[in-house]
Amino acid sequence: MKRFIPTCLLLITFIAGCKKSNNQPTLNFSDLPFKQGNSWTYSRYDESVNVRDTVIVTISSVSIRNDTSTYLWVQNTSNGNDTAIQILYKDTLWDKHNYAPFPILEEIIFPLTAGSTSYYTSDSCAILNKLQINNIVYNNIYQVNFISPIYTDFPLIRNIYFVKGIGIVRYNQNTSYATTIMYGNLGMTNYQWDLLSYHLN
């Protein structure tokens, strides 16, 4: 079963961060409605098995202690439920369990803005003016991109799209055929999650 966080995940940890700038739009973690009881519904397509389905992701609980917040996410699909835990320590969000295959958030340093100061030079953050998903047009989208540096001949590319006040509106992963063969048992395949609707308390 695919794990959702929304962040998700693999055996590779990456850091994606963007330089602060007074002249550019900035996304802070507090701009995202990651609160207990909030939920997001996604359409999901998995190319490896040619399956389309719907996933509902809900923040079941949030616990805060000192500078650390712990988020319990519940993923509900037609095949049953799954859970994942995310940790926010100060401005860095990371996955407590570093499992494959679904990393919406692996390790991201906030705030985000256009540019890149990531650990790997291939990581970057860009701001899109508009993006249409399921007939809905979103504005000012923060796109975090990650290209796996482990096997440069078989790139593993992930893109995460954030919108202020909404959360994650899209997540996709693209691999070469060779990478799919290499990591097939870990779920390293091509798939995409697109936001259908969301409920915020």
Backbone torsions as a table, in degrees:
resi	resn	phi	psi	omega
1	MET	NA	139.3	-180.0
2	LYS	-69.7	134.4	175.6
3	ARG	-92.7	144.1	179.9
4	PHE	-108.2	167.5	177.3
5	ILE	-33.9	NA	NA
6	PRO	NA	133.9	14.3
7	THR	-115.7	68.0	101.9
8	CYS	83.4	NA	NA
9	LEU	NA	-115.0	-170.7
10	LEU	-102.2	-175.0	179.7
11	LEU	-92.9	4.1	179.5
12	ILE	-117.3	129.0	178.0
13	THR	-102.4	135.8	177.0
14	PHE	-130.2	159.0	176.1
15	ILE	-117.7	122.7	177.4
16	ALA	-123.1	118.3	-179.4
17	GLY	-142.1	162.0	-179.5
18	CYS	-133.5	145.9	-177.5
19	LYS	-65.1	142.9	174.7
20	LYS	-73.3	145.0	177.1
21	SER	-151.8	133.7	178.7
22	ASN	-73.6	-13.8	-176.0
23	ASN	-100.3	-0.1	-175.8
24	GLN	-126.4	151.8	175.0
25	PRO	-59.5	144.8	-176.9
26	THR	-131.1	138.0	176.9
27	LEU	-111.5	114.8	173.6
28	ASN	-94.0	157.9	178.7
29	PHE	-60.2	-34.7	-179.6
30	SER	-66.2	-14.0	177.2
31	ASP	-78.7	-10.4	-178.8
32	LEU	-98.9	134.6	-175.7
33	PRO	-81.8	53.9	179.6
34	PHE	-85.6	80.8	-177.5
35	LYS	-124.5	154.7	179.2
36	GLN	-58.1	133.4	178.4
37	GLY	93.1	-17.1	177.8
38	ASN	-73.2	148.7	-177.2
39	SER	-143.5	155.5	-179.8
40	TRP	-135.0	138.4	177.9
41	THR	-111.7	127.8	-176.2
42	TYR	-121.5	146.7	164.7
43	SER	-89.1	135.9	-175.6
44	ARG	-126.7	133.4	176.0
45	TYR	-125.1	124.8	178.9
46	ASP	-111.9	109.9	-175.7
47	GLU	-67.5	-30.1	-175.4
48	SER	-62.1	-32.1	-179.8
49	VAL	-119.7	5.2	179.2
50	ASN	52.3	52.0	-177.8
51	VAL	-121.9	135.6	173.0
52	ARG	-115.3	134.3	176.8
53	ASP	-152.4	-175.8	-178.6
54	THR	-120.0	138.3	-178.5
55	VAL	-125.5	131.9	173.9
56	ILE	-109.2	124.3	-178.4
57	VAL	-115.9	127.4	-176.4
58	THR	-128.5	139.7	172.5
59	ILE	-83.1	107.1	-174.6
60	SER	-76.2	-39.2	-179.5
61	SER	-155.7	155.0	176.0
62	VAL	-136.0	125.8	176.3
63	SER	-121.2	138.6	-176.0
64	ILE	-123.7	130.2	177.6
65	ARG	-143.2	115.6	-177.2
66	ASN	56.4	-122.8	-178.3
67	ASP	-93.2	10.3	-174.4
68	THR	-119.3	129.1	174.8
69	SER	-115.3	134.8	-179.6
70	THR	-114.4	125.4	-177.0
71	TYR	-112.4	126.8	174.8
72	LEU	-103.1	116.8	-179.0
73	TRP	-104.0	138.0	176.2
74	VAL	-115.5	126.9	179.0
75	GLN	-106.4	123.2	-177.2
76	ASN	-115.3	120.5	177.6
77	THR	-130.7	178.2	178.3
78	SER	-65.9	-18.1	-179.8
79	ASN	-92.7	-0.4	-179.8
80	GLY	125.4	-165.1	-177.1
81	ASN	-111.4	155.4	174.5
82	ASP	-145.7	161.1	-179.8
83	THR	-131.7	159.1	175.2
84	ALA	-149.8	154.9	-178.7
85	ILE	-119.6	134.6	175.6
86	GLN	-121.7	144.8	179.8
87	ILE	-117.7	129.4	172.1
88	LEU	-109.5	112.6	175.9
89	TYR	-111.9	109.3	-174.4
90	LYS	56.3	-111.0	-177.5
91	ASP	-106.7	12.2	-177.4
92	THR	-115.5	125.5	178.5
93	LEU	-105.5	130.3	-179.2
94	TRP	-148.2	163.1	-175.7
95	ASP	-91.1	122.4	-179.2
96	LYS	-64.2	-39.8	177.9
97	HIS	-103.6	115.7	-174.0
98	ASN	-88.6	64.1	-177.2
99	TYR	-99.4	156.4	165.0
100	ALA	-87.9	159.9	8.3
101	PRO	-117.2	0.0	-169.8
102	PHE	-111.8	95.4	179.9
103	PRO	-100.2	91.5	171.5
104	ILE	-72.7	-44.3	175.7
105	LEU	-123.8	120.3	175.7
106	GLU	-99.6	-70.4	171.0
107	GLU	-148.9	112.1	-176.1
108	ILE	-126.9	132.4	179.5
109	ILE	-99.4	122.3	177.1
110	PHE	-97.2	156.2	3.0
111	PRO	-79.8	161.4	177.5
112	LEU	-104.2	142.1	170.1
113	THR	-157.3	176.2	-176.6
114	ALA	-65.2	135.7	-178.4
115	GLY	126.3	-170.3	-178.3
116	SER	-157.7	132.9	172.5
117	THR	-135.0	34.0	-172.6
118	SER	-76.2	164.4	-179.4
119	TYR	-63.5	-42.2	175.7
120	TYR	-98.7	138.1	-175.6
121	THR	-65.5	-18.1	-179.1
122	SER	-80.8	-15.1	178.4
123	ASP	-75.6	145.9	-178.7
124	SER	-158.4	165.1	174.7
125	CYS	-131.1	132.2	178.7
126	ALA	-130.6	156.6	177.7
127	ILE	-114.2	122.3	178.9
128	LEU	-99.2	136.8	179.9
129	ASN	-68.7	-43.5	-178.9
130	LYS	-144.2	150.3	175.6
131	LEU	-152.2	126.8	179.1
132	GLN	-99.9	126.3	179.4
133	ILE	-133.6	122.0	-180.0
134	ASN	49.9	48.0	176.1
135	ASN	68.1	12.8	175.6
136	ILE	-113.8	131.9	-179.7
137	VAL	-98.9	122.3	177.1
138	TYR	-105.0	147.0	179.6
139	ASN	-114.3	151.6	177.3
140	ASN	52.4	68.3	-178.7
141	ILE	-96.0	131.5	177.3
142	TYR	-96.0	111.2	-176.3
143	GLN	-103.4	115.0	176.8
144	VAL	-98.2	126.0	-176.5
145	ASN	-115.7	140.4	177.8
146	PHE	-137.7	131.1	174.4
147	ILE	-119.0	120.4	-177.2
148	SER	-58.4	128.5	-179.2
149	PRO	-91.4	1.0	-172.9
150	ILE	-72.6	-49.4	179.9
151	TYR	-121.2	93.4	-174.6
152	THR	-65.1	-24.8	179.4
153	ASP	-77.5	-20.0	-178.1
154	PHE	-128.3	74.8	-172.5
155	PRO	-63.7	143.5	175.8
156	LEU	-117.9	111.0	-170.1
157	ILE	-112.1	131.4	177.3
158	ARG	-127.7	142.9	177.7
159	ASN	-132.4	131.2	179.6
160	ILE	-122.8	130.2	-175.2
161	TYR	-115.6	118.3	-180.0
162	PHE	-108.9	146.9	172.6
163	VAL	-133.0	132.1	178.8
164	LYS	-55.8	137.8	176.3
165	GLY	76.8	-6.0	-178.7
166	ILE	-120.7	-49.0	-177.5
167	GLY	117.7	-137.9	-179.1
168	ILE	-92.5	122.1	-178.0
169	VAL	-101.3	-19.7	177.3
170	ARG	-156.3	145.7	170.4
171	TYR	-141.8	131.2	174.9
172	ASN	-139.8	158.1	179.2
173	GLN	-136.3	133.0	179.5
174	ASN	-130.4	135.2	179.1
175	THR	-133.6	162.4	172.4
176	SER	-78.7	164.0	178.5
177	TYR	-59.0	-39.8	-178.8
178	ALA	-63.6	-37.5	179.1
179	THR	-67.2	-38.9	179.0
180	THR	-61.6	-40.9	178.0
181	ILE	-66.1	-42.3	-177.0
182	MET	-65.3	-40.1	-173.7
183	TYR	-112.9	14.5	-172.5
184	GLY	-48.9	-43.0	-178.0
185	ASN	-70.2	-14.3	179.4
186	LEU	-98.7	3.6	178.2
187	GLY	79.0	18.4	-179.1
188	MET	-78.8	74.4	-176.2
189	THR	-127.8	-178.6	-179.6
190	ASN	-86.4	125.5	174.4
191	TYR	-156.5	163.7	-177.4
192	GLN	-145.0	138.6	174.6
193	TRP	-115.4	126.4	178.4
194	ASP	-121.6	134.4	-178.1
195	LEU	-68.6	130.1	175.3
196	LEU	-99.4	-45.1	-179.4
197	SER	-161.8	169.6	178.2
198	TYR	-151.3	155.2	178.5
199	HIS	-129.4	120.6	-179.5
200	LEU	-116.3	130.9	178.7
201	ASN	-78.3	NA	NA
